[in-house]
């Protein structure tokens, strides 16, 4: 009888812990995750107007993120994995997205880059987006090689890179061509 009561008590404790955990997750976190998902959908729709709309309160982030969206479109980014979002705190969500792209293809390596979007949300609006990436050292080596050995491919097209420059497509296409030349020269 004592074992049965102990088992019942344990089940009740576990049930209480489980329900307590669920109620401890603020509804705003669920809303923030939904908004982060909308951002990712907007980014990879490659529709600038949709992305601008979701970034209407993130004015300082717009130039770099809109540039990056066009860069990603022209480098044929294809989502390989939409990884679990990470709630950093009640206003910041990290959204790691693994993509297949032309840049890695030009380097002739079997690697899919994971770009993370760090989305700040306040009062149900995105107020800031920053990005990080797990690019390999060879990516940076290739970029440096292109700057040194084929600068004509990127000098003009990459003016204003990541700051809302006028030619993200031409820039990334120049990089892809340069990366192919880098790979051939190795």
C-alpha positions in Angstrom: 0.0 0.0 0.0 2.9 2.4 0.9 4.5 1.8 -2.6 1.1 2.5 -4.3 0.7 5.8 -2.4 4.3 6.7 -3.2 3.7 6.0 -6.9 0.5 8.1 -6.8 2.3 10.9 -5.1 5.1 10.8 -7.6 2.6 10.9 -10.5 0.8 13.9 -9.0 4.1 15.7 -8.4 5.2 15.1 -12.0 1.8 16.2 -13.3 2.0 19.4 -11.2 5.6 20.1 -12.5 4.5 19.6 -16.1 1.5 21.9 -15.8 3.5 24.4 -13.9 6.2 24.5 -16.6 3.6 25.1 -19.3 1.9 27.9 -17.4 5.3 29.5 -16.7 5.8 30.1 -20.4 4.5 33.6 -21.0 2.0 34.1 -23.8 4.1 36.9 -25.1 6.9 34.3 -25.8 4.4 32.3 -27.9 3.4 35.5 -29.7 7.1 36.4 -30.2 7.8 33.0 -31.8 4.9 33.4 -34.1 6.2 36.8 -35.1 9.7 35.5 -35.6 8.2 32.8 -37.9 6.4 35.5 -39.9 9.7 37.3 -40.3 11.5 34.2 -41.5 8.6 33.5 -44.0 8.8 37.1 -45.2 12.6 37.0 -45.6 12.6 33.8 -47.6 9.6 34.8 -49.7 12.1 37.2 -51.4 9.3 39.8 -51.5 10.8 43.1 -50.4 7.4 44.7 -49.7 6.4 41.9 -47.3 9.7 42.1 -45.5 9.5 45.9 -45.3 6.1 45.7 -43.8 7.2 43.3 -41.0 10.2 45.5 -40.3 8.2 48.8 -40.2 9.3 49.4 -36.6 12.9 48.2 -37.2 14.0 51.1 -39.3 17.6 50.9 -38.4 17.7 47.2 -39.4 16.0 47.7 -42.8 19.0 48.6 -44.9 21.1 45.6 -44.0 18.2 43.0 -43.8 16.7 44.2 -47.1 20.1 44.0 -48.8 20.7 40.6 -47.3 17.3 39.4 -48.6 18.2 40.4 -52.2 21.7 38.9 -51.7 20.1 35.6 -50.6 17.7 35.6 -53.5 20.4 36.1 -56.0 22.7 33.5 -54.4 19.8 31.0 -54.7 19.5 30.5 -50.9 17.3 27.4 -50.3 16.3 26.5 -46.8 17.9 23.2 -45.9 16.8 23.2 -42.3 14.6 25.5 -40.2 16.2 24.8 -36.8 14.6 25.3 -33.4 14.3 28.9 -32.4 16.0 29.9 -29.2 14.3 32.2 -26.8 17.2 34.3 -25.4 14.9 36.3 -23.1 11.4 37.8 -23.3 12.3 40.2 -26.1 15.0 38.3 -28.1 14.7 35.2 -30.3 17.5 33.6 -32.3 16.3 31.9 -35.4 19.0 29.6 -37.0 18.3 28.7 -40.6 20.5 26.4 -42.5 20.7 27.1 -46.3 22.2 25.7 -49.4 23.6 28.5 -51.6 25.7 29.3 -54.7 28.6 30.6 -52.6 29.4 27.2 -51.0 28.7 25.6 -54.4 31.4 27.8 -56.0 33.8 26.8 -53.3 33.1 23.2 -54.2 32.5 22.1 -50.6 29.8 20.0 -49.1 28.6 22.5 -46.4 25.4 24.2 -45.7 25.7 27.5 -43.9 23.5 28.3 -40.9 22.6 31.9 -40.7 21.0 33.1 -37.4 18.6 36.0 -37.3 18.6 37.6 -33.8 15.2 39.3 -33.6 14.3 41.8 -31.0 10.6 42.2 -30.3 8.9 44.8 -28.2 5.1 45.4 -27.9 4.4 42.7 -30.5 6.6 44.5 -33.1 10.0 43.6 -34.5 12.3 46.5 -33.5 15.7 45.1 -34.5 17.2 42.2 -36.5 20.9 41.3 -36.6 22.5 38.3 -38.2 25.4 36.0 -37.6 26.7 33.0 -39.6 28.8 29.9 -39.2 30.7 30.5 -42.4 33.9 28.4 -42.6 37.4 29.9 -42.7 37.6 29.0 -46.4 34.7 31.4 -47.1 36.7 34.3 -45.6 39.9 33.1 -47.4 38.0 33.2 -50.7 36.6 36.7 -49.9 40.1 38.0 -49.2 41.4 36.3 -52.3 38.7 37.9 -54.5 39.5 41.3 -53.0 43.2 40.9 -53.8 43.1 39.0 -57.1 39.8 39.9 -58.7 38.8 43.2 -57.2 37.0 44.3 -60.4 34.4 41.6 -59.7 33.2 43.3 -56.5 34.6 46.8 -56.1 31.7 48.6 -57.8 28.9 46.0 -57.3 29.6 45.7 -53.6 29.5 49.4 -52.7 27.4 49.8 -49.6 27.4 46.1 -48.9 25.2 45.2 -45.9 24.2 48.9 -45.6 21.4 49.0 -48.2 23.8 49.3 -51.2 22.2 49.5 -54.6 23.4 46.2 -56.2 23.2 43.2 -53.9 22.6 40.8 -56.8 25.6 42.0 -58.8 27.7 41.9 -55.6 26.9 38.3 -54.7 27.2 37.2 -58.4 30.7 38.8 -58.5 31.5 36.9 -55.3 30.3 33.6 -56.7 32.4 34.1 -59.8 35.4 35.1 -57.7 34.9 32.1 -55.4 34.9 29.8 -58.5 38.1 31.4 -59.7 39.6 31.0 -56.1 38.6 27.3 -56.2 40.1 26.8 -59.6 43.4 28.5 -58.5 43.8 26.2 -55.5 
